[in-house]
Amino acid sequence: MASSTLANLYSPPQAQKVTYTFPERPPKGEVNMPEVKVHWYDGGLLPDRPEELEDGEMMGDSNGGLIFVGTRGKIMTGCYGMNPTLLPKSAMAHFKQPEPTIPRIKGGNGNIWGTNAHEQDWIRACKEPADSRKEASSNFGFSGPFNEMVVMGVLAVRLSGLHRELTWDGEKMEFTNISPNDKIKVVTVDEYAVVDGDPHFDRRFAEFNAKEMASEWIRHSYRDGWSLPEMPVD
């Protein structure tokens, strides 16, 4: 589900909110995998302020942040999960850091801004022989589905005129609850002018078949690439 400031056929909105619902999954070992909701905000929109934060404390950091809400408490981080803390922060006085189980990138030191370790890890994986290559920490098997989640939210914003919760089939790469007859209206012109002190608004819409537009946005039809003429041979 998504909502946003006004978007048009050519430009994204200035701000948007997207809610993703991931269904319950089979347990991983002894860890249950219940339904999870993810709320995304951008363009200056923010989630409700946690009551555990003291007055004057910033949510996340100046670049953004994350808040994990569990059954036993909350965790807040800065952008990209940096500098995590329990909420309230006073709970950190009794917190014991767990032993790392996920390999760290050499030279990263937990600082993605002050090093280029992430990029160097990708270059290393590209250069290593295929039969002995160690996968990059953010290989396409990991980052591909993550990117799919993000752009699925972009599609939900574009299709918000359907006024419903959209259901996504990741295997088939399609929404399953858009009918062949559904229509959406998209802004094509949005102009404003003051004429002799009188405001004039000119907002126009175009109507599209929602299923066809969704299919086009998912699997975009690109024009043929450029070709060069045959070059003379000496």
Beta strands, then each sheet from edge to edge (+ up, - down):
strand 1: 2-4
strand 2: 16-22
strand 3: 25-28
strand 4: 31-33
strand 5: 36-42
strand 6: 66-69
strand 7: 74-77
strand 8: 85-87
strand 9: 168-169
strand 10: 174-175
strand 11: 183-195
strand 12: 198-209
sheet 1: 1+ 2- 5+
sheet 2: 3+ 4-
sheet 3: 6+ 7- 8+
sheet 4: 9+ 10-
sheet 5: 11+ 12-
end
